[in-house]
Amino acid sequence: MTADAAAPGPRFLTLKDIQEELQISQSQALALVRSGELRAIQIGGRGQWRIERAMLEEFIADAYRRAAQRIAAGEVDG
């Protein structure tokens, strides 16, 4: 199964979509984009951010990998 088949919906997401998907604040979503952790592009004269769904899925997969590494190393609290 491809990422596209697993995640139906629009190809590009807004920061608001990211907030809802990850259940984070607007400032947290923007910080992820500005830091480069979550790859995004700016569209139009107002420079609105768009995140390709595949980039969000990649970000989530990377977060799972990092969490597993921290757990294996005994670096996780609670």
Secondary structure as UniProt FT lines:
FT   HELIX           3..6
FT   STRAND          12..13
FT   HELIX           15..22
FT   HELIX           26..35
FT   STRAND          41..43
FT   TURN            44..47
FT   STRAND          48..52
FT   HELIX           53..72
FT   TURN            73..74
//
